[in-house]
Amino acid sequence: MTSPIDHLHRTDIEVRTLDALLDSVLGAQQACVGTWQNDDMRRISAWAAIFAIPTMVAGVYGMNFEHMPELGWTYGYPLTVALMALASGVLYRAFRRNGWL
């Protein structure tokens, strides 16, 4: 015949075991969520870097300087747009190769 203290002791051990198991499961889930958040932040940072180049160049041209030699050139505007696209493309390819996108 088992005493109530034996039942209490067995129940206490089972509760502690289940608590440790639940702690492990929650820790693993938290690690997965952290990994997903890091992946999302990398993706967002990569896109922000890609869009920073055209934003910077457009900001310089938006200042309306009087003496910008490329404004008088026939191919000044197309060259600027092509360089922005090329720089953005190079960044896109680099981020894609590194697994950020």
Rosetta silent file (secondary structure, phi, psi, omega in degrees, C-alpha in Angstrom):
SEQUENCE: MTSPIDHLHRTDIEVRTLDALLDSVLGAQQACVGTWQNDDMRRISAWAAIFAIPTMVAGVYGMNFEHMPELGWTYGYPLTVALMALASGVLYRAFRRNGWL
SCORE:     score description
SCORE:     0.000 S_00000001
   1 L     0.000  133.318 -178.625    0.000    0.000    0.000 S_00000001
   2 L   -95.399  145.031 -178.315    1.322    3.397   -0.993 S_00000001
   3 L   -90.429  162.409  177.219    1.091    6.321    1.275 S_00000001
   4 H   -60.389  -28.271  179.577   -0.154    9.782    0.339 S_00000001
   5 H   -69.006  -37.269  176.489    3.398   11.070    0.716 S_00000001
   6 H   -63.012  -43.104  177.129    4.598    8.662   -2.001 S_00000001
   7 H   -61.990  -42.632 -179.947    1.850    9.924   -4.339 S_00000001
   8 H   -64.060  -41.602  179.831    2.780   13.501   -3.532 S_00000001
   9 H   -65.270  -44.704  178.530    6.465   12.806   -4.175 S_00000001
  10 H   -62.739  -42.441  178.491    5.733   11.083   -7.517 S_00000001
  11 H   -63.587  -40.825  178.643    3.435   13.939   -8.566 S_00000001
  12 H   -61.748  -43.361  179.028    6.087   16.480   -7.612 S_00000001
  13 H   -64.507  -42.836  179.002    8.689   14.700   -9.786 S_00000001
  14 H   -63.666  -41.732  179.468    6.272   14.502  -12.738 S_00000001
  15 H   -64.404  -42.761  179.029    5.412   18.203  -12.455 S_00000001
  16 H   -64.854  -39.219  178.393    9.091   19.173  -12.326 S_00000001
  17 H   -64.641  -45.707  178.565    9.837   16.966  -15.347 S_00000001
  18 H   -65.301  -35.611  177.765    6.963   18.464  -17.344 S_00000001
  19 H   -64.241  -43.395  178.146    8.046   21.971  -16.314 S_00000001
  20 H   -64.338  -40.469  178.650   11.583   21.313  -17.590 S_00000001
  21 H   -64.050  -44.252  178.264   10.199   19.870  -20.832 S_00000001
  22 H   -63.592  -38.772  176.457    7.930   22.877  -21.332 S_00000001
  23 H   -60.714  -42.477  179.603   10.865   25.197  -20.642 S_00000001
  24 H   -64.932  -42.712 -179.643   12.902   23.417  -23.336 S_00000001
  25 H   -64.794  -43.511  179.269   10.083   23.609  -25.880 S_00000001
  26 H   -66.555  -35.767  176.309    9.521   27.315  -25.225 S_00000001
  27 H   -64.654  -41.126  178.308   13.265   27.976  -25.485 S_00000001
  28 H   -65.523  -41.633  178.410   13.428   26.208  -28.843 S_00000001
  29 H   -63.282  -41.115  178.973   10.423   28.182  -30.124 S_00000001
  30 H   -64.270  -37.960  177.400   11.999   31.437  -28.972 S_00000001
  31 H   -64.785  -40.057  178.011   15.224   30.547  -30.811 S_00000001
  32 H   -64.345  -42.873  179.313   13.245   29.877  -34.015 S_00000001
  33 H   -63.459  -40.534  177.447   11.428   33.198  -33.733 S_00000001
  34 H   -61.769  -39.448  177.831   14.753   34.986  -33.218 S_00000001
  35 H   -65.145  -43.853  178.721   16.146   33.354  -36.353 S_00000001
  36 H   -62.126  -41.167  179.820   13.100   34.381  -38.391 S_00000001
  37 H   -65.461  -39.241  177.368   13.381   37.952  -37.130 S_00000001
  38 H   -63.120  -41.386  177.992   17.083   38.071  -38.045 S_00000001
  39 H   -62.735  -43.098  178.731   16.279   36.861  -41.557 S_00000001
  40 H   -63.851  -41.818 -179.877   13.584   39.506  -41.925 S_00000001
  41 H   -65.864  -37.983  176.211   15.898   42.250  -40.665 S_00000001
  42 H   -62.430  -43.582 -179.517   18.612   41.197  -43.107 S_00000001
  43 H   -63.307  -45.511  179.680   16.139   41.302  -45.981 S_00000001
  44 H   -63.078  -42.906  179.871   14.828   44.735  -44.948 S_00000001
  45 H   -64.350  -38.540  179.255   18.370   46.091  -44.521 S_00000001
  46 H   -64.227  -45.687  179.373   19.406   44.812  -47.947 S_00000001
  47 H   -65.256  -36.741  177.859   16.453   46.490  -49.659 S_00000001
  48 H   -63.541  -40.669  178.148   17.113   49.720  -47.734 S_00000001
  49 H   -65.531  -38.812  179.612   20.738   49.701  -48.932 S_00000001
  50 H   -64.488  -42.160 -178.933   19.636   49.101  -52.526 S_00000001
  51 H   -79.858  -12.539 -179.966   17.205   52.023  -52.434 S_00000001
  52 H   -68.516  -33.964 -177.488   19.690   54.306  -50.632 S_00000001
  53 H   -65.350  -54.158  178.330   21.801   54.806  -53.758 S_00000001
  54 H   -63.010  -32.165  178.574   19.060   56.240  -56.010 S_00000001
  55 H   -64.930  -43.093  179.828   17.749   58.253  -53.070 S_00000001
  56 H   -64.714  -46.378 -178.878   21.169   59.804  -52.478 S_00000001
  57 H   -65.543  -43.419  178.779   21.747   60.655  -56.141 S_00000001
  58 H   -64.515  -32.184  177.181   18.231   62.037  -56.555 S_00000001
  59 H   -65.780  -38.970  178.160   18.789   64.109  -53.401 S_00000001
  60 H   -66.151  -43.935 -179.959   21.892   65.700  -54.887 S_00000001
  61 H   -70.612  -22.810  179.391   20.080   66.520  -58.127 S_00000001
  62 L   -78.931   -4.539 -178.695   17.127   67.864  -56.172 S_00000001
  63 L   -81.494   -7.703  175.966   19.259   70.601  -54.610 S_00000001
  64 L    56.655   50.552  173.465   19.064   72.682  -57.796 S_00000001
  65 L   -68.646  149.584  178.566   22.714   73.693  -58.056 S_00000001
  66 L   -83.871  -32.054 -173.807   23.472   76.136  -60.839 S_00000001
  67 L  -111.707   79.067  173.305   26.873   74.721  -61.776 S_00000001
  68 L  -122.081  105.495 -172.685   26.497   71.023  -62.448 S_00000001
  69 H   -56.542  -35.274 -176.230   28.379   70.192  -65.658 S_00000001
  70 H   -68.604  -15.154  177.916   26.423   67.027  -66.362 S_00000001
  71 H   -69.455  -27.857  179.215   23.184   69.026  -66.678 S_00000001
  72 L   -87.023  -14.101 -179.246   24.452   70.518  -69.934 S_00000001
  73 L   -74.311  148.369  178.304   25.597   67.203  -71.369 S_00000001
  74 L   -66.317  -38.906 -176.674   23.380   65.411  -73.848 S_00000001
  75 L  -103.711   15.967 -178.279   23.809   62.104  -72.072 S_00000001
  76 H   -60.929  -50.686 -178.418   24.065   63.458  -68.498 S_00000001
  77 H   -67.697  -49.305  177.988   20.612   62.368  -67.350 S_00000001
  78 H   -60.895  -36.030  178.565   20.607   58.928  -69.019 S_00000001
  79 H   -65.337  -41.139  179.135   24.129   58.281  -67.694 S_00000001
  80 H   -64.108  -45.086  179.032   23.059   59.182  -64.155 S_00000001
  81 H   -64.614  -40.136  179.146   19.997   56.927  -64.319 S_00000001
  82 H   -65.043  -40.704  178.031   22.103   54.107  -65.792 S_00000001
  83 H   -66.112  -38.241  176.692   24.712   54.458  -63.023 S_00000001
  84 H   -63.632  -44.281  179.872   21.983   54.387  -60.358 S_00000001
  85 H   -65.532  -40.897  179.347   20.495   51.265  -61.920 S_00000001
  86 H   -63.679  -46.511  179.847   23.914   49.638  -62.264 S_00000001
  87 H   -63.082  -41.823  178.136   24.877   50.357  -58.645 S_00000001
  88 H   -65.544  -39.622  177.718   21.518   49.084  -57.400 S_00000001
  89 H   -64.295  -40.235  178.262   21.868   45.981  -59.575 S_00000001
  90 H   -63.880  -44.012  177.039   25.352   45.279  -58.236 S_00000001
  91 H   -63.081  -42.183  178.918   24.075   45.556  -54.662 S_00000001
  92 H   -59.081  -45.660 -179.349   21.095   43.344  -55.483 S_00000001
  93 H   -65.003  -40.390  179.563   23.355   40.687  -56.957 S_00000001
  94 H   -65.297  -44.267  178.872   25.755   40.837  -54.005 S_00000001
  95 H   -67.196  -36.538  178.924   22.958   40.518  -51.464 S_00000001
  96 H   -65.722  -41.375  179.920   21.351   37.734  -53.466 S_00000001
  97 H   -65.825  -34.910 -179.066   24.650   35.834  -53.629 S_00000001
  98 L   -83.856   -1.594  176.937   25.152   36.193  -49.870 S_00000001
  99 L    83.907   16.318  179.062   21.663   34.897  -49.134 S_00000001
 100 L   -84.195  -22.136  179.261   20.213   38.144  -47.809 S_00000001
 101 L  -119.517    0.000    0.000   17.514   38.284  -50.488 S_00000001
